[in-house]
Amino acid sequence: MKLSKELTTLTFVLLSLFCSAQNNKQQHFEPGAIWPDNNGVHINAHGGGLLEFEGTYYWYGEHKIEGKAGNQAKVGVHVYSSTNLYSWKDEGIALRVSNDPESPIVKGCIIERPKVIFNKKTGKFVMWFHHELKGMGYLAAKTGLAVADSPIGPFTYQHSVNPNAGQWPMNFTAEQKQMRFPEDLKSWSEEWLAAVADGLFVHRDLEKGQMARDMTLFVDDDGKAYHIHASEENLTLHIAELNEEYTDFTGHYVAVLPAGHNEAPAIFKKDGKYYLIASGCTGWAPNAARSFVADSIWGPWKSLGNPCRGTSVQQQTTFDSQSTFIFENPHNSGEFIFMADRWSPENAIDGRYIWLPIMFENDKPVIHWQGKWKLK
């Protein structure tokens, strides 16, 4: 029995070394495959995003553990670094959950979709994430803030908020601000959807602040940063301006695609236009992606349809994944890469990553399935 254990351990060590060596040589992407880091361990950065800083890329994401328990934050936010986007070095836990039961980020809370941007004015690395309080499910719908002096952390948790308390969306009319809604509206009826579009939930949450679930960050060419999140019970996206330090909301925001039921926003800018890719709201189950375009970050946003190309199943499930981030191809300015997660809620740690190039056809972003591909 002892010999068997020793052989098993030796086999595991040799396999890890082999995977590590293969990872160091990797020069292509394989969407949906196990993606080993420098230690031969599958990258653990789910729902993540990238930051490029001084020639190095940093990948931040949710650290998962095995089983359904991995859908809660048991460890924190993981960070990896790379200079080629293929091979990734484990840099450890950038933001660690707390063991203090009084802390909002106590072990067992929910931390999702962490994104990090660098503030040139302060020299700080600023992280925002979707935050749900322990034991409350998805009722809190807050966004959390953490800052660091280094891209690999440690990040120091600051606070969590419901954004823009007391502020109306900039694209609300005077009539919308004065509206009153019947209390007996039936959910998903035409009258209810019309009320949502007119601000039913904005009114409800005006005093305490708006809901903020699935989110991303975007820094524009002028250095202004925006927090984009699913709000109003996931029925409407909000695009909200951050202050100069990227650590608070200015109160300037718009309600985008009201009652459209969009989440998982990912955004990029090309040739002066803003493009947004999102998903529908079907929990962990994949659905068809949606794409939108606008001449201004504030909109109005126009639908461009489903950006995915492939089989019917691939198009209807976004390649069995959900959008999380979009970044520019470092080899070709003006070309972009779509990041998505293939969730595994029954065994969260086994979630896979879908990275695919975004192409343009008839002025629309499109994503074709590729089982293996390289940067060009």
Stockholm file with secondary structure:
# STOCKHOLM 1.0

chainA/1-376         MKLSKELTTLTFVLLSLFCSAQNNKQQHFEPGAIWPDNNGVHINAHGGGLLEFEGTYYWYGEHKIEGKAGNQAKVGVHVYSSTNLYSWKDEGIALRVSNDPESPIVKGCIIERPKVIFNKKTGKFVMWFHHELKGMGYLAAKTGLAVADSPIGPFTYQHSVNPNAGQWPMNFTAEQKQMRFPEDLKSWSEEWLAAVADGLFVHRDLEKGQMARDMTLFVDDDGKAYHIHASEENLTLHIAELNEEYTDFTGHYVAVLPAGHNEAPAIFKKDGKYYLIASGCTGWAPNAARSFVADSIWGPWKSLGNPCRGTSVQQQTTFDSQSTFIFENPHNSGEFIFMADRWSPENAIDGRYIWLPIMFENDKPVIHWQGKWKLK
#=GR chainA/1-376 SS CHHHHHHHHHHHHHHHHHHHHHHHHCCSBCTTSCCBCTTSCBCCCEEEEEEEETTEEEEEEECCCSSGGGGSCSSEEEEEEESSSSSCEEEEEEEECBSCTTSTTBTTSEEEEEEEEEETTTTEEEEEEEEECTTSTTSSCEEEEEEESSTTCCCEEEEEECSSTTCCCTTCCHHHHTCCCCTTCCTTSHHHHHHHHTTHHHHHHTTTCCCCCSEEEEECTTSCEEEEEEETTTTEEEEEEECTTSSSEEEEEEEESTTCCCEEEEEEEETTEEEEEEECCCTTSCCCCEEEEESSTTCCCEEEECCEESSHHHHHHTTTCEEEEEEECTTSTTCEEEEEEECCGGGGGGCEEEEEEEEEETTEEEEECCSSBCCC
#=GC SS_cons         CHHHHHHHHHHHHHHHHHHHHHHHHCCSBCTTSCCBCTTSCBCCCEEEEEEEETTEEEEEEECCCSSGGGGSCSSEEEEEEESSSSSCEEEEEEEECBSCTTSTTBTTSEEEEEEEEEETTTTEEEEEEEEECTTSTTSSCEEEEEEESSTTCCCEEEEEECSSTTCCCTTCCHHHHTCCCCTTCCTTSHHHHHHHHTTHHHHHHTTTCCCCCSEEEEECTTSCEEEEEEETTTTEEEEEEECTTSSSEEEEEEEESTTCCCEEEEEEEETTEEEEEEECCCTTSCCCCEEEEESSTTCCCEEEECCEESSHHHHHHTTTCEEEEEEECTTSTTCEEEEEEECCGGGGGGCEEEEEEEEEETTEEEEECCSSBCCC
//
